């Protein structure tokens, strides 16, 4: 059975702080479907600068650059940006 594969990011400039300055926000992006379990470390190891350029095109926000994206773990995403059902044990 196929399941969604997610990449978790923190994105600079996607939010603003209390002083109106750009800040980080979390993003959880479904990058496809797979019928096998993919270790998250394997997935993140393959997230190159080119892949980040493609992800920037997927984000519906102008002014975000690939260098503004930082790949994070599902646990870090849940801790800093809110819980998701599968953040602790993602089905990848």
N, CA and C of each residue as an Amber inpcrd file, in Angstrom:
protein
   276
   0.8370000  -1.1770000   0.0000000   0.0000000   0.0000000   0.0000000
   0.8870000   1.2470000   0.0000000   0.5730000   2.1980000  -0.8270000
   1.3470000   3.4320000  -0.9120000   0.9530000   4.3950000   0.1970000
   1.9320000   5.1730000   0.6520000   1.6840000   6.1910000   1.6600000
   2.4690000   7.4530000   1.3050000   2.0350000   8.5610000   1.8570000
   2.6670000   9.8490000   1.5840000   4.0620000   9.9060000   2.2000000
   4.9610000  10.6000000   1.5060000   6.3160000  10.8380000   1.9900000
   6.4440000  12.3390000   2.2470000   6.8450000  12.7080000   3.4620000
   6.9190000  14.1120000   3.8620000   8.3510000  14.5530000   4.1070000
   8.5930000  15.8170000   3.8100000   9.8390000  16.4780000   4.1630000
   9.4670000  17.6230000   5.0930000  10.2140000  17.7580000   6.1820000
   9.9440000  18.7880000   7.1820000  11.0270000  19.8540000   7.0870000
  10.6080000  21.1160000   7.0820000  11.5350000  22.2300000   6.8950000
  11.2530000  23.3520000   7.8720000  12.2810000  24.1650000   8.1200000
  12.0470000  25.4850000   8.6810000  12.4550000  26.4430000   7.5720000
  11.6260000  27.4650000   7.3810000  11.7980000  28.3720000   6.2450000
  11.9170000  29.8010000   6.7660000  13.0610000  30.4220000   6.5050000
  13.2700000  31.7970000   6.9290000  12.4920000  32.7330000   6.0070000
  11.7610000  33.6590000   6.6160000  10.9920000  34.6300000   5.8390000
   9.5470000  34.2200000   5.6210000   9.1940000  33.0410000   6.0880000
   7.8170000  32.5710000   5.9490000   6.9390000  33.1250000   7.0610000
   7.5720000  33.6690000   8.1020000   6.8510000  34.2770000   9.2180000
   7.5520000  35.5840000   9.6020000   6.9140000  36.3300000  10.4790000
   7.5280000  37.5380000  11.0330000   7.4240000  37.4640000  12.5500000
   8.4210000  38.0490000  13.2290000   8.3930000  38.0540000  14.6890000
   7.5560000  39.2170000  15.2050000   7.5310000  39.3980000  16.5320000
   6.7000000  40.4380000  17.1440000   7.1510000  41.8540000  16.7680000
   8.3740000  41.9810000  16.2330000   8.8790000  43.2850000  15.8070000
   8.7260000  43.5180000  14.3050000   8.0780000  42.5710000  13.6290000
   7.8590000  42.7040000  12.1950000   9.0350000  42.2700000  11.3370000
  10.0330000  41.6500000  11.9550000  11.2010000  41.1770000  11.2070000
  10.9680000  39.7400000  10.7500000  11.5630000  39.3940000   9.6060000
  11.4320000  38.0370000   9.0820000  11.8980000  37.0230000  10.1100000
  11.1910000  35.8850000  10.1340000  11.5070000  34.8280000  11.0800000
  11.2300000  33.4840000  10.4150000  11.5750000  32.4190000  11.1250000
  11.3420000  31.0620000  10.6250000   9.9050000  30.6150000  10.8840000
   9.4160000  29.7820000   9.9970000   8.1540000  29.0570000  10.1820000
   8.3890000  27.6350000   9.6860000   7.6000000  26.7130000  10.1660000
   7.7270000  25.3300000   9.7420000   6.9020000  25.0520000   8.4990000
   7.3770000  24.0980000   7.7180000   6.6440000  23.6480000   6.5340000
   6.7530000  22.1290000   6.4560000   5.6380000  21.4960000   6.2430000
   5.5720000  20.0460000   6.0670000   5.0720000  19.8250000   4.6520000
   5.9330000  19.2700000   3.8000000   5.6130000  19.1560000   2.3800000
   5.5730000  17.6890000   1.9710000   4.4700000  17.2930000   1.3650000
   4.3690000  15.9460000   0.8050000   5.1260000  15.9600000  -0.5230000
   6.1670000  15.1330000  -0.6210000   6.9870000  15.1260000  -1.8300000
   6.7270000  13.9090000  -2.7130000   5.7470000  13.1150000  -2.3490000
   5.3990000  11.9680000  -3.1850000   4.7580000  10.8540000  -2.3870000
   4.6460000   9.7040000  -3.0540000   4.0690000   8.5130000  -2.4350000
   5.0140000   7.3510000  -2.6740000   5.0620000   6.4270000  -1.7140000
   5.9490000   5.2780000  -1.8340000   5.2660000   4.0430000  -1.2730000
   5.6350000   2.9020000  -1.7990000   5.1120000   1.6500000  -1.2660000
   6.1350000   0.9700000  -0.3560000   7.2500000   1.6410000  -0.1000000
   8.2530000   1.1060000   0.8350000   8.5880000   2.1610000   1.8790000
   9.0790000   1.6970000   3.0160000   9.5080000   2.6060000   4.0690000
  10.8680000   3.1900000   3.6930000  10.9840000   4.5020000   3.7490000
  12.2310000   5.1920000   3.4430000  12.7180000   5.8500000   4.7290000
  13.9100000   5.4690000   5.1930000  14.4260000   6.1270000   6.3930000
  14.5460000   7.6390000   6.1550000  14.1290000   8.4280000   7.1420000
  14.1490000   9.8830000   6.9870000  15.5640000  10.3800000   6.7170000
  16.5600000   9.7510000   7.3450000  17.9550000  10.1550000   7.1230000
  18.3570000   9.9630000   5.6610000  17.8590000   8.9200000   5.0220000
  18.1310000   8.6920000   3.6020000  17.4690000   9.7750000   2.7520000
  16.2690000  10.1120000   3.1110000  15.5260000  11.1400000   2.3870000
  16.2210000  12.4950000   2.4900000  16.6460000  12.8610000   3.6940000
  17.2770000  14.1660000   3.8780000  18.6660000  14.2170000   3.2530000
  19.3610000  13.0960000   3.2180000  20.6840000  13.0580000   2.5950000
  20.5960000  13.3730000   1.1010000  19.4540000  13.1000000   0.5130000
  19.2660000  13.3300000  -0.9190000  18.6470000  14.6950000  -1.2130000
  18.4780000  15.5130000  -0.1790000  17.8960000  16.8400000  -0.3630000
  19.0300000  17.8150000  -0.6840000  19.3300000  17.9420000  -1.9590000
  20.4280000  18.7790000  -2.4360000  19.9740000  20.2240000  -2.6100000
  20.9060000  21.0890000  -2.9370000  20.5580000  22.4780000  -3.2240000
  19.5900000  22.5540000  -4.4000000  19.7740000  21.6730000  -5.3910000
  18.8610000  21.6440000  -6.5330000  17.4480000  21.2800000  -6.0770000
  17.3600000  20.3060000  -5.1750000  16.0540000  19.9060000  -4.6520000
  15.4110000  21.0560000  -3.8860000  16.2150000  21.8100000  -3.1550000
  15.6830000  22.9670000  -2.4300000  15.1610000  24.0200000  -3.4020000
  15.8380000  24.2010000  -4.5410000  15.3510000  25.1320000  -5.5650000
  13.9680000  24.7040000  -6.0550000  13.7800000  23.4160000  -6.2480000
  12.4720000  22.9110000  -6.6740000  11.4260000  23.1160000  -5.5900000
  11.8000000  22.9090000  -4.3360000  10.8680000  23.1140000  -3.2270000
  10.4320000  24.5740000  -3.1390000  11.3650000  25.4970000  -3.3830000
  11.0280000  26.9190000  -3.3470000   9.9200000  27.2150000  -4.3550000
   9.9720000  26.5600000  -5.4920000   8.9430000  26.7710000  -6.5180000
   7.5850000  26.2330000  -6.0690000   7.5930000  25.2620000  -5.1480000
   6.3450000  24.6880000  -4.6410000   5.6980000  25.5780000  -3.5870000
   6.5120000  26.3870000  -2.8980000   5.9770000  27.2450000  -1.8360000
   5.2370000  28.4300000  -2.4490000   4.0460000  28.6980000  -1.9770000
   3.2460000  29.7860000  -2.5480000   3.6150000  31.1580000  -1.9670000
   4.9250000  31.4070000  -1.8040000   5.3860000  32.6500000  -1.1970000
   6.5100000  33.2310000  -2.0570000   6.4010000  34.5090000  -2.3840000
   7.4590000  35.1580000  -3.1530000   8.5820000  35.5960000  -2.2270000
   9.7890000  35.6430000  -2.7590000  10.9250000  36.1450000  -2.0080000
  11.6730000  35.1030000  -1.2060000  11.2280000  33.8520000  -1.2210000
  11.9190000  32.7830000  -0.5050000  12.9750000  32.2030000  -1.4310000
  14.1920000  32.0090000  -0.9000000  15.2950000  31.4310000  -1.6670000
  15.6300000  30.0500000  -1.1100000  16.3240000  29.2590000  -1.9060000
  16.7280000  27.9210000  -1.4600000  17.5570000  27.9990000  -0.1860000
  18.3510000  29.0370000  -0.0450000  19.1840000  29.1830000   1.1500000
  18.3570000  29.4810000   2.4060000  17.0820000  29.8320000   2.2310000
  16.1820000  30.0750000   3.3600000  15.6030000  28.7840000   3.9220000
  15.7980000  27.6620000   3.2400000  15.2390000  26.3730000   3.6530000
  16.2600000  25.5740000   4.4500000  15.8260000  25.0410000   5.5690000
  16.6430000  24.1320000   6.3670000  15.8090000  22.8890000   6.6360000
  16.3330000  21.7380000   6.2600000  15.6400000  20.4800000   6.5160000
  15.7710000  20.1630000   8.0020000  14.6510000  19.8020000   8.6250000
  14.6330000  19.4470000  10.0440000  13.9660000  18.0850000  10.2050000
  14.0680000  17.5350000  11.3960000  13.4410000  16.2420000  11.6650000
  11.9520000  16.4380000  11.9590000  11.1600000  15.3890000  11.8100000
   9.7450000  15.4800000  12.1810000   9.5750000  15.8520000  13.6570000
  10.4720000  15.3740000  14.5060000  10.3930000  15.6840000  15.9320000
  10.6440000  17.1760000  16.1830000  11.6240000  17.7490000  15.4950000
  11.9020000  19.1820000  15.6400000  10.7250000  20.0050000  15.1380000
  10.1270000  19.5640000  14.0370000   8.9460000  20.2450000  13.5150000
   7.8300000  20.2530000  14.5560000   7.5560000  19.0910000  15.1340000
   6.4860000  18.9750000  16.1260000   6.7870000  19.8350000  17.3580000
   8.0280000  19.8350000  17.7800000   8.4350000  20.5910000  18.9690000
   8.3310000  22.1060000  18.7470000   8.7130000  22.5800000  17.5670000
   8.7920000  24.0230000  17.3260000   7.6050000  24.6390000  16.5880000
   6.8740000  23.8270000  15.8280000   5.8380000  24.4040000  14.9710000
   4.4620000  23.7810000  15.1440000   4.3180000  22.9030000  16.0850000
   3.0120000  22.3030000  16.3240000   3.0050000  20.8410000  15.9590000
   2.1790000  20.1370000  16.6560000   2.1040000  18.6880000  16.4910000
   1.3890000  18.3120000  15.1990000   1.8960000  17.2760000  14.5820000
   1.2040000  16.6430000  13.4590000   0.9970000  15.1900000  13.8540000
  -0.0430000  14.5960000  13.3370000  -0.3860000  13.2290000  13.7320000
   0.7980000  12.2830000  13.6510000   1.5800000  12.3780000  12.5860000
   2.6560000  11.4170000  12.3980000   4.0400000  12.0260000  12.6180000
   4.1600000  13.1260000  13.3190000   5.4520000  13.7730000  13.4950000
   6.4190000  12.9210000  14.3270000   5.9190000  12.2100000  15.3160000
   6.7980000  11.3980000  16.1380000   7.3040000  10.1610000  15.4000000
   6.4310000   9.5190000  14.6590000   6.7980000   8.3080000  13.9120000
   6.2360000   8.4110000  12.5040000   6.8600000   9.2370000  11.6680000
   6.3020000   9.4480000  10.3370000   6.3460000   8.1800000   9.4980000
   5.3410000   8.0140000   8.6940000   5.3140000   6.9280000   7.7250000
   5.9330000   7.4980000   6.4660000   7.1770000   7.1130000   6.2100000
   7.9000000   7.6630000   5.0640000   8.1220000   6.6060000   4.0180000
